[in-house]
Amino acid sequence: MTPRILVFAGSIRTGAFSGQTADAAMKELAQQGAEVTRISLADYPLPIMDQDLEKEKGIPENAYRLGRLIAAHDGVLIASPEYNASIPPLLKNTIDWVSRISKDGGKPLRPWAGKSIGLCSSSDGNFAGIRGLYHLRAVLMNCKADIITQQCSVARAQDAFDENGDFRDDRTRGMMEAVCSSLIERARLTSTRVGA
């Protein structure tokens, strides 16, 4: 089985390091034989999570669109920046809305449940965004996702990529190879893919 992996960044800022990291992950996953779908959360705008809004208008259609896309893949790789040593609000809001889905057209659908997920982070400092991944891992585990142990954290990201978008140093390249390999293997073994 060729695993289908969905890749996105936790930031939509122009030139975001997390976007560059997601692009590097997409390239590595494809080199290792996965079928990769790269998306931007800018294409799935969502209001701030609000249960009163949900009660009044229901779960937004963009949350369903994203939830169906997650469900249709064997694994997900998220490249996240770090905001104040934690999860960026765009990413947290997206995870929260998608976690509200329990049915789609009368059929059960829990996009995060059992989904194999690989995590990457990046920052312009030495911590490489790793502090944010502790919180991201905890949130996704609460959503019943299956987060792999390996992760790739890109330090001093402003200098980490060459003109082709590849990592300049072997250590970071090795971390990305490991997280992608592990995600592909886990996705093959534990796929919960539904839909197209």
Secondary structure, DSSP 4 states (H G I P E B T S, - for coil): ---EEEEEES--STT-HHHHHHHHHHHHHHHTT-EEEE--GGGS--PPP-HHHHHHH-S-HHHHHHHHHHHTSSEEEEEE--BTTB--HHHHHHHHHHHT--EETTEE--TTTT-EEEEEEE-SSTTTTHHHHHHHHHHHHHTT-EEEEEEEEESSGGGTB-TTS-BSSHHHHHHHHHHHHHHHHHHHHH------
